Every structure is written in C-alpha cells, then in structure tokens.
Amino acid sequence: MSGMGDGYVGTAQDAARIRRLEKQRESERRKIQELKNKTASTQDQPGLLQFGSGASEIIETAFKKETVGLVTREQYVEKRVNIRSKFEEEEREKLQKLQQEEEELQAQKRQKRKVKGNPRLSFSEDINNGIEEDGENENEEPKRLALGKLGKDPTVETSFLPDSEREAEEQAERERLQKQWHSEQEQIRNEPLEITYSYWDGAGHRRVVRVRKGDKIGEFLRAVQQQLAPEFREIRTTSVENLLYVKEDLIIPHQHSFYELIVNKARGKSGPLFHFDVHEDVRTIADATIEKDESHAGKVVERHWYEKNKHIFPASRWEIYDPTKKRERYTIHGD
C-alpha cells in the first residue's frame, strides 16, 4: 500500500479492493510463517515421522532411542506400547488434517463456482467496502452477497410469461368444467318431452306422445306408429322409414334429435322448431316490430301421400330442413 502513494490514485472502489487484497496477502504470509516455524521446531526435536521410512522402521528407530541402557521387562513392554500409540495418534492427526484441508479446498471451489454462476450488478458493494473500517471481519463478505441477491418484484405483471403450474391448474379446471358440462347435457337429454302432433292424410288427427329430448326423429316416428297402428290400417302396413315429420313447413330428417333443435334454437318457415306444444299469439295490440310467438302442431304424413300431393297446398310449401340455412322471419304463405 505504501508503494501506491506516488502512483495511480483510483476511485474509492479501487482503494477498497486494494485494501481487501492486501489483507488477504497478509493473512497468507502469516499462515506460511506459522508453518515454517512449526517445521523448524519439529526438526529440532526427534519425532516419529520421517520421510521415506516405513511404519515399522520408524517405530524401531524411536524404540532404540528410548531404550538406551538397561531396562526391565515391564519398562521395555511399556515403552514399546507407548511408542506405537504415539505413532498411531500422529498418523490419525495427519490424516484428519489432510481431510480438513481437502474439505476447505472443495468449499472454496464451490463458492467460486457459485459466484461465477450467479452474476449480478452491484454498484454499492465496493463503495460500502471503502466506507467500512479496515478491521472488519472478512466473514461478512459472503453475508453481503447473500443479502444482495436479486429476486422477483411482486409488483411486476408476469401473467403473460409461461408458467407450468398455472397451465396445469388451468388444464385441470378446463377438464372439470368439460365433465360438468357433459353431465348437465346428458341430464337434459334424459328429460321427458311431450309432443303434440297431427297425423295428416288430408285431414288432421291430433295426438300427444311422450319421448325424451335426446331421442331422434326416427325414434319419435316409431312411437307414433305404435300409437296410430290400432286406428289406421295404412300405418300398420308401412315402415318407419316411410313416415315423415313436418314441423313448421320443414321436413325434419330422421337422424336429427329434438335436443339439437332445442339447443340450437332452430327456426322453421312458419314458427320455431324448438317448441313442440301448440299455442297462439294472444296479444291484443299488434306490433309489427315484435315477432309473433306461435307454435303449430307438427304433421306426421306417409311418404306415399306426400309424393302424390306435394304440388297441392300445404305440401307445396314443405321443404327439407337444412340446419345451415338461416331464416330471418316467419311466413305462413308463399315460398
């Protein structure tokens, strides 16, 4: 530090870094001097450990030095046991010291890798080091690094970032809602539905039959055939495929279900396809801006009768139901 007085004068950060390095060098010099003093004192006194000698040779040499002159048998055995115990103790101390040095070296390597693997910006650490006293303990340096660790800012919006836990929760919630929706729709399909219809052979024969909302038109016509068969001979001799269901001047194909018509709020030419009772618009004041709320009984006709009379009203207005065709208003005459 004294040699830096006439040279470059840096900032407070540079001065703090130089003082820290000088303290580390001084500590290393003290350790080296202590090791030298310890080695010199060991060489002055005859010890058990000698480089290049085996364990048995070291023990024998020490035993000879200790048993100069006449000794009794008990003294001979006692000295030999003591020398062997002293040698084993020194070996254990040496092994423990080597293990401790190895652990310290590994800890220093891990600390260096941790510092290198977690780079961060810090503009206040060196300034704080320059302001602190020179006699501060070096163990506080890792503590300052730990306190200066960068973390998440709770005020920052992060909902747009990928989050595996949040995505898993959202997927589980979607699956739960999907199962709930399917369960509710299945309950709707199993609900009973009362349908008012009219068997049409040129004249109307009104009847009522009960089915489920999930039933298809073909299943409904089978129930109608069973209901009408005792009264009408032509119904007994025909098949379900030869029966037609006409609702609001539209022929509904057999593969469609009442559930589809209800859920999609299907519209016919002269009224809604999702009402299966019979009711009329009973408003006392006519308003052209409000659509009439009327529902007519659907007609069940035999295909042979339709082919024979489709050029005559009302069969001339009938057409096949197309779910993709949008109807803006209801009509009861013309096309």
Salt bridges, closest charged atoms under 4 A:
ASP14 OD1 - ARG17 NH1 3.35
GLU22 OE2 - ARG25 NH1 3.34
GLU26 OE1 - ARG29 NH2 2.73
GLU60 OE2 - ARG80 NH2 2.67
ASP126 OD2 - ARG17 NH2 2.99
GLU132 OE1 - ARG144 NH1 3.61
ASP134 OD1 - ARG19 NE 3.19
GLU136 OE2 - ARG144 NH1 3.82
GLU141 OE1 - ARG144 NH2 2.17
ASP163 OD2 - ARG166 NH1 3.52
GLU173 OE2 - ARG176 NH2 2.65
GLU186 OE1 - ARG189 NH1 3.77
GLU191 OE1 - LYS213 NZ 2.92
GLU194 OE2 - ARG210 NH1 3.65
ASP201 OD1 - HIS205 NE2 3.18
ASP215 OD1 - ARG212 NH2 3.06
GLU231 OE1 - ARG207 NH2 2.52
GLU248 OE2 - LYS247 NZ 3.53
GLU248 OE1 - HIS296 ND1 2.87
ASP249 OD2 - ARG317 NH2 2.60
GLU260 OE1 - HIS256 ND1 3.19
ASP277 OD1 - HIS279 ND1 3.34
ASP281 OD2 - ARG283 NH2 2.70
GLU291 OE2 - ARG267 NH2 2.62
ASP293 OD1 - HIS279 NE2 3.31
GLU294 OE1 - HIS296 NE2 3.67
GLU307 OE1 - LYS310 NZ 3.21
GLU319 OE1 - LYS269 NZ 3.31
GLU319 OE2 - LYS325 NZ 3.57
GLU319 OE2 - ARG327 NH2 2.85
